[in-house]
Amino acid sequence: MGGRRKMDRSGEHGELRRMMEDFAKLMISSREDGSAALPQARLLFSRRFAGHMADEAEYLRGLVASPGGSRLLPIFRDYEARVSHLRADYSAHVRKWTPQDIDRHWPEYVSAVLLLQDRFRTLMDWEERELVP
């Protein structure tokens, strides 16, 4: 995995979008049937999100460092700021929503998840428009 490898951003973003859609559906079904699948799905998404963000940052740093890549520096800085805010909010969300708090405040948890998902979709949409395809 080098910084210069071509990234399948649309494929990875598609996978992450599907995971978020599946998680949203799982929030409804797991609440109805008492399923324990939600914590596992939450962990799987968290790992996939972290891995994607690390791979993407490495890839973009490689592009900026490549010949002619300095023209991408302003966009990369914008990307870093957007990601930093989302990552900080996502980390705070994970710390805040313990299994006990999720059970006690289910509607608020669902709203918080859906808000973060919307923000991540917005970031991916921006990346697909603004960053090197």
Backbone hydrogen bonds in HBPLUS format (Angstrom, degrees):
<---DONOR---> <-ACCEPTOR-->    atom                        ^
c    i                          cat <-CA-CA->   ^        H-A-AA   ^      H-
h    n   atom  resd res      DA  || num        DHA   H-A  angle D-A-AA Bond
n    s   type  num  typ     dist DA aas  dist angle  dist       angle   num
A0005-ARG N   A0002-GLY O   3.28 MM   3  5.62 166.6  2.30 111.8 115.6     1
A0012-GLU N   A0008-ASP O   2.89 MM   4  6.14 166.7  1.91 160.2 164.2     2
A0013-HIS N   A0009-ARG O   2.71 MM   4  5.78 163.6  1.74 154.2 159.9     3
A0014-GLY N   A0010-SER O   2.84 MM   4  5.83 149.5  1.93 135.7 144.7     4
A0015-GLU N   A0011-GLY O   2.98 MM   4  6.23 154.4  2.05 143.7 150.3     5
A0016-LEU N   A0012-GLU O   2.93 MM   4  6.22 161.9  1.97 152.6 157.2     6
A0017-ARG N   A0013-HIS O   2.83 MM   4  6.03 156.8  1.88 150.0 156.6     7
A0018-ARG N   A0014-GLY O   2.93 MM   4  6.16 159.0  1.97 147.9 153.4     8
A0019-MET N   A0015-GLU O   2.90 MM   4  6.18 157.1  1.96 148.7 155.4     9
A0020-MET N   A0016-LEU O   2.97 MM   4  6.23 153.3  2.04 145.6 152.4    10
A0021-GLU N   A0017-ARG O   2.92 MM   4  6.23 158.6  1.97 150.2 156.3    11
A0022-ASP N   A0018-ARG O   2.79 MM   4  6.00 166.2  1.81 155.5 159.5    12
A0023-PHE N   A0019-MET O   2.86 MM   4  6.02 150.7  1.95 141.9 150.5    13
A0024-ALA N   A0020-MET O   2.91 MM   4  6.15 157.4  1.96 148.9 154.5    14
A0025-LYS N   A0021-GLU O   3.01 MM   4  6.33 160.7  2.05 152.1 156.9    15
A0026-LEU N   A0022-ASP O   2.79 MM   4  5.98 153.1  1.86 145.0 153.7    16
A0027-MET N   A0023-PHE O   2.83 MM   4  6.09 144.9  1.95 148.4 157.0    17
A0028-ILE N   A0025-LYS O   3.12 MM   3  5.38 124.0  2.45 100.2 113.2    18
A0029-SER N   A0025-LYS O   3.00 MM   4  6.35 171.4  2.01 157.8 159.0    19
A0030-SER N   A0026-LEU O   2.70 MM   4  5.49 163.1  1.73 148.4 154.2    20
A0032-GLU N   A0028-ILE O   3.18 MM   4  6.40 146.7  2.30 141.7 150.8    21
A0033-ASP N   A0029-SER O   2.94 MM   4  6.14 155.3  2.00 151.6 157.5    22
A0034-GLY N   A0030-SER O   2.80 MM   4  5.25 120.0  2.17 133.9 142.8    23
A0041-ALA N   A0037-ALA O   2.94 MM   4  6.14 164.3  1.96 159.5 164.2    24
A0042-ARG N   A0038-LEU O   2.85 MM   4  6.01 156.0  1.91 155.3 162.5    25
A0043-LEU N   A0039-PRO O   3.01 MM   4  6.22 155.3  2.08 143.9 149.6    26
A0044-LEU N   A0040-GLN O   2.91 MM   4  6.18 163.7  1.94 153.6 158.1    27
A0045-PHE N   A0041-ALA O   2.95 MM   4  6.10 163.2  1.98 149.0 153.2    28
A0046-SER N   A0042-ARG O   2.98 MM   4  6.11 159.4  2.03 143.3 149.7    29
A0047-ARG N   A0043-LEU O   2.98 MM   4  6.23 161.2  2.01 154.0 157.8    30
A0048-ARG N   A0044-LEU O   2.99 MM   4  6.18 161.3  2.02 147.5 153.1    31
A0049-PHE N   A0045-PHE O   2.73 MM   4  5.84 165.3  1.75 160.5 164.3    32
A0050-ALA N   A0046-SER O   2.99 MM   4  6.13 166.8  2.01 147.3 150.9    33
A0051-GLY N   A0047-ARG O   2.94 MM   4  6.09 163.1  1.97 148.6 153.7    34
A0052-HIS N   A0048-ARG O   2.88 MM   4  6.01 160.6  1.92 148.4 154.0    35
A0053-MET N   A0049-PHE O   2.94 MM   4  6.11 165.9  1.96 153.8 157.8    36
A0054-ALA N   A0050-ALA O   3.02 MM   4  6.19 159.8  2.06 148.7 153.9    37
A0055-ASP N   A0051-GLY O   2.95 MM   4  6.12 167.3  1.97 151.5 155.2    38
A0056-GLU N   A0052-HIS O   2.82 MM   4  5.92 164.5  1.84 155.3 160.0    39
A0057-ALA N   A0053-MET O   2.98 MM   4  6.06 161.4  2.02 144.9 150.0    40
A0058-GLU N   A0054-ALA O   3.02 MM   4  6.19 160.8  2.06 148.9 154.2    41
A0059-TYR N   A0055-ASP O   2.92 MM   4  6.12 162.0  1.95 149.7 155.0    42
A0060-LEU N   A0056-GLU O   2.91 MM   4  6.12 165.0  1.93 153.1 156.8    43
A0061-ARG N   A0057-ALA O   2.86 MM   4  6.03 157.1  1.91 148.9 155.5    44
A0062-GLY N   A0058-GLU O   3.01 MM   4  6.23 154.0  2.08 146.3 153.2    45
A0063-LEU N   A0059-TYR O   3.04 MM   4  6.43 146.9  2.15 143.8 153.1    46
A0064-VAL N   A0060-LEU O   2.94 MM   4  6.23 161.9  1.98 153.3 157.4    47
A0065-ALA N   A0061-ARG O   2.97 MM   4  6.16 149.0  2.07 144.5 153.1    48
A0066-SER N   A0062-GLY O   3.06 MM   4  6.12 120.1  2.43 135.6 149.7    49
A0066-SER N   A0063-LEU O   3.17 MM   3  5.12 144.2  2.30  96.6 107.0    50
A0069-GLY N   A0066-SER O   2.82 MM   3  5.09 158.8  1.86 134.7 136.9    51
A0072-LEU N   A0069-GLY O   2.85 MM   3  5.47 157.7  1.90 119.0 126.2    52
A0073-LEU N   A0070-SER O   3.10 MM   3  5.21 160.5  2.14 106.2 112.4    53
A0076-PHE N   A0072-LEU O   2.82 MM   4  6.01 160.6  1.85 161.1 167.7    54
A0077-ARG N   A0073-LEU O   2.90 MM   4  6.08 156.0  1.96 153.0 158.6    55
A0078-ASP N   A0074-PRO O   3.05 MM   4  6.28 155.1  2.12 142.5 149.2    56
A0079-TYR N   A0075-ILE O   2.83 MM   4  6.09 157.5  1.88 149.1 155.8    57
A0080-GLU N   A0076-PHE O   2.82 MM   4  6.10 163.6  1.85 151.9 155.7    58
A0081-ALA N   A0077-ARG O   3.00 MM   4  6.25 157.9  2.05 147.4 152.7    59
A0082-ARG N   A0078-ASP O   2.98 MM   4  6.24 165.1  2.01 154.5 158.4    60
A0083-VAL N   A0079-TYR O   2.85 MM   4  6.05 169.0  1.87 162.0 165.1    61
A0084-SER N   A0080-GLU O   2.84 MM   4  5.88 157.2  1.89 145.4 152.5    62
A0085-HIS N   A0081-ALA O   3.09 MM   4  6.31 160.6  2.13 149.3 152.9    63
A0086-LEU N   A0082-ARG O   3.07 MM   4  6.32 166.6  2.09 150.1 154.0    64
A0087-ARG N   A0083-VAL O   2.74 MM   4  5.83 168.7  1.75 158.2 161.9    65
A0088-ALA N   A0084-SER O   2.99 MM   4  6.06 159.7  2.03 143.6 149.3    66
A0089-ASP N   A0085-HIS O   3.01 MM   4  6.19 161.7  2.05 148.2 153.4    67
A0090-TYR N   A0086-LEU O   2.78 MM   4  5.96 153.8  1.85 151.1 159.3    68
A0091-SER N   A0087-ARG O   2.87 MM   4  6.04 163.0  1.89 151.0 155.2    69
A0092-ALA N   A0088-ALA O   2.97 MM   4  6.18 159.1  2.02 145.9 151.8    70
A0093-HIS N   A0089-ASP O   2.89 MM   4  6.06 149.7  1.98 140.7 149.5    71
A0094-VAL N   A0090-TYR O   2.94 MM   4  6.27 160.5  1.98 154.0 157.9    72
A0095-ARG N   A0091-SER O   2.99 MM   4  6.23 161.7  2.02 150.3 155.4    73
A0096-LYS N   A0092-ALA O   2.86 MM   4  5.97 156.9  1.91 147.7 154.5    74
A0097-TRP N   A0093-HIS O   2.95 MM   4  6.03 169.0  1.96 157.9 159.9    75
A0098-THR N   A0096-LYS O   3.07 MM   2  6.01 127.1  2.36 108.8  93.7    76
A0101-ASP N   A0098-THR O   3.02 MM   3  5.15 112.6  2.49 100.8 116.8    77
A0102-ILE N   A0098-THR O   2.85 MM   4  6.10 157.0  1.90 161.8 169.3    78
A0103-ASP N   A0099-PRO O   3.09 MM   4  6.29 161.4  2.12 144.1 148.2    79
A0104-ARG N   A0100-GLN O   2.98 MM   4  6.22 158.7  2.02 147.5 153.7    80
A0105-HIS N   A0101-ASP O   2.86 MM   4  5.80 149.8  1.95 146.0 153.0    81
A0109-TYR N   A0105-HIS O   2.95 MM   4  6.18 155.3  2.01 156.9 164.9    82
A0110-VAL N   A0106-TRP O   2.95 MM   4  6.22 168.1  1.96 165.3 166.6    83
A0111-SER N   A0107-PRO O   3.07 MM   4  6.27 162.4  2.10 144.7 149.5    84
A0112-ALA N   A0108-GLU O   2.91 MM   4  6.12 156.6  1.96 145.9 152.6    85
A0113-VAL N   A0109-TYR O   2.86 MM   4  6.15 160.3  1.90 158.1 163.3    86
A0114-LEU N   A0110-VAL O   2.94 MM   4  6.14 169.8  1.95 155.7 158.4    87
A0115-LEU N   A0111-SER O   2.95 MM   4  6.11 152.2  2.03 146.9 154.4    88
A0116-LEU N   A0112-ALA O   3.07 MM   4  6.31 163.2  2.09 148.5 152.3    89
A0117-GLN N   A0113-VAL O   2.85 MM   4  6.11 159.8  1.89 154.8 161.3    90
A0118-ASP N   A0114-LEU O   2.96 MM   4  6.14 156.9  2.01 143.4 149.3    91
A0119-ARG N   A0115-LEU O   3.01 MM   4  6.31 155.5  2.07 147.7 154.4    92
A0120-PHE N   A0116-LEU O   2.89 MM   4  6.16 155.3  1.95 151.6 158.3    93
A0121-ARG N   A0117-GLN O   2.86 MM   4  6.13 160.3  1.90 153.7 159.1    94
A0122-THR N   A0118-ASP O   2.92 MM   4  6.11 156.9  1.98 146.3 152.9    95
A0123-LEU N   A0119-ARG O   2.95 MM   4  6.22 151.5  2.04 142.6 150.2    96
A0124-MET N   A0120-PHE O   2.89 MM   4  6.20 162.9  1.92 152.6 156.8    97
A0125-ASP N   A0121-ARG O   2.85 MM   4  6.08 159.5  1.89 151.2 157.2    98
A0126-TRP N   A0122-THR O   2.96 MM   4  6.16 159.1  2.00 146.3 151.9    99
A0127-GLU N   A0123-LEU O   2.85 MM   4  6.12 163.9  1.87 155.1 159.5   100
A0128-GLU N   A0124-MET O   2.93 MM   4  6.13 162.0  1.96 151.7 155.9   101
A0129-ARG N   A0125-ASP O   3.09 MM   4  6.34 137.5  2.28 141.5 152.7   102
A0129-ARG N   A0126-TRP O   3.09 MM   3  5.14 128.9  2.37  97.2 111.0   103
A0130-GLU N   A0126-TRP O   2.77 MM   4  5.86 167.0  1.78 163.1 166.9   104
A0131-LEU N   A0127-GLU O   2.87 MM   4  5.14 157.8  1.92 135.6 142.5   105
